[in-house]
Amino acid sequence: MSDVNCPYCGTDQAINHDDGYGYEEGELFSQKCVSCGKTFAFTTSILFSFDATKAPCLNDGEHEWLEETCYPPRVGRKRCVNCGELVRGELAPPPQKRCSDCKRIIEKGSEAHVGRVVCGSCGSMYGH
C-alpha cells in the first residue's frame, strides 16, 4: 500500500508505522526512500468521513424500535434504528425459584441457613 510518493524520485512509499510512529498529527516525521535512498520529511493528516441517512423520527415521524438484550436484563429496552434513541426499560424481575418436590414458587426469605432453602409449602430443604 502506498501512503506517499517520495518528493525526490516520485516512488510510492509505505510509511513505517512501527510502534505507532508517524501517526501523531502536527508533528514532523522523517523516513528514508526505499528507491533513491534520500530522507524526506512528512506530516500526518487525519481525515474524517461522514455518512448521512434519513431519520424520519427526527422530523415528526415514528421511531423504528429494535428490542435489545443487555445485562442485567431489562424489560422493554429498545433503540431506534434511525436516530439511536435508547429506551432503557425496567429491570427484569429475578427468576423465581421453584421447589423441586411440589413445584411451587419459593418465597424470598425462606432460607433456613447458608446454602439451604426451605419450601414454605411442603417443607423440603435443599441447596441452591
N, C-alpha and C positions, 0 to 999 in steps of 0.2 A: 504494500500500500504506500502511495506517495503522499507525504504531508506537505512538502515544499519542493521548490526547484532551487538548486544551487545558484546563487546570484553571480557566480563566476563562469560556470560552464553550462548551466541550464539543466543539468542532470537531475532526475527525480530523486528525492531524498526521503527516507523514512526517519522521522525524529526518534532518537533513542530515549525512551521514557523509563529506563531502568530506575527503580526506586522512586518513581514519581517525578523524575527530572523533566523539566520543560513544561509542566502543567500550570505553574503559577502565573496568573495574569499580572501585567505591569512590571515584570522582571525581564532582564535581558539575558539570554542564554547563548551558548555557542556550541558548534558541532563541526567536525571535520568532514568534508565532502568525500564520499567513497570513490568518486571518479577522478577528480583533479587534485585531491589532497589538500586543498586550501580550506582554512577555517572560516566559517561565516557565522554571523550573529542572527538570532531570531527571537521574536516575541510570540506570546501565546494570546490568542483571542478566543473567547468562548462565545458561541452563537446560540441563541435561543430560538426555538421553533414553536409556533402556536397553531393549534387546530381548533376551528370553531364548529360547533354543532347546534342544531336547533334545540331550544328548551322551552316548549310551549307553556309549561307550568310557571315560567317567569313572566309570561305575558297573558295572564288571565286564563290560562288553560289548566288542565288537570295534571296532577303528578302521576307518574307511571311507577308504582311501587314494586319493589322486589323484596321479598322476605329474606332476612339474613339470619345466619346462625352465629352464635357467639358463646363465649364462656365468661362469666357464668351465664347460663341460659336466660334469655329474656323473652317474654311472650309479647308478640307484636313488634319486634324490632324490624324495621324496614328502611330502605333507602331508595330515593327517587333515581332512576337510571338516567334521567335527563339533566337534573340540576345538582344531584348529590346530597340533597337534604336528607337528614337522618332523623328518624323517629325511634327513640331508644326503647320504648315499651317498658313493661313492668318486669321485675324479677320473677322468674318462674317459681312456683312453689316447689319445695323439695319433694323428691319422690317419697311416696308413702310406703312404710314397711308393713308387710302382711305376715301374720302368723303362719308358720309352715304347717301347723296342725289344723286350725279351724279356718284359716284363710281370711280372717277379719283384720281390719286395719288396726295396727298397734299405735295407740295414742302416745304423743310426746310425753316424756316424763315417766315412762314405765320401766326405767332401768333399775334393776334390783341392786346391782353393784357393777363395778367396772368390767366392761366386756360382756355383760349379760343383759338380756332384755326379757321382761316377763309380759306375757299376753294377759291383758285385763279381762278377757272373755273366758279363756279356758285355763289360764294359769301356767301354760307351757313356758319353760325357761330355756333360752338358747343364746349362743354367742352371736355377735353382729355378723 
